[in-house]
Amino acid sequence: MRPSRTWLAAALAAVAIGCSSDSTGTSSGGNGGNNGGGGPVGQIIVGNDFFQSSHNGTTPAQDTVPAGTAVTWTWTGTGSTFHSVVSDGPAAFPGSGDPQSGDGTVYTFTFMTAGVYNYHCAVHGAIMHGTLVVQ
């Protein structure tokens, strides 16, 4: 295999691993400030210009959860910067409402219907987005 194909194969393998589902951890606790992943499925860090999965460390956040899972977004290290969670559709959810600030602010929604849910921050737009796959 040529070197360029080797890198391509390695990159595709990394993407496949990052997109794999782990539906065994649906507890609703924090991740202890671990921004590199390893936290429970369905826990998302709201940073100053990003959403990050507490479970797998992806930025923008990309998570796969079983239907019936409560997903929690927690404002972490944001200080007085305002953020929100806004559904993009076509699969939709209510969103967090008006932008809010403050470390420890939390928005939780339980996803009962399977689908792909895309979302963004109303303040930061397209640079701050994430995706949930509900199975």
SULKA-V130573 format. One record per backbone hydrogen bond with DSSP energy under -1.0 kcal/mol. CO is the residue of the C=O (numbers start at 0). NH is the residue of the N-H. If there is no record, write none. Layout:
BEGIN
co = <CO CO>
nh = <NH NH>
END
This chain:
BEGIN
co = <1 2 3 4 5 6 7 8 9 10 11 12 13 14 16 24 30 32 39 41 42 43 44 45 49 50 51 52 53 54 57 60 62 64 65 68 70 71 72 73 74 77 78 82 84 85 99 101 104 106 108 110 114 116 117 118 119 120 123 124 127 129 130 131 132 133>
nh = <5 6 7 8 9 10 11 12 13 14 15 16 17 18 19 40 33 34 42 71 53 73 51 75 46 60 44 56 38 37 52 130 132 134 68 110 108 43 106 45 103 80 101 99 95 119 82 104 74 72 70 67 133 131 87 129 85 124 126 127 120 118 62 116 64 114>
END
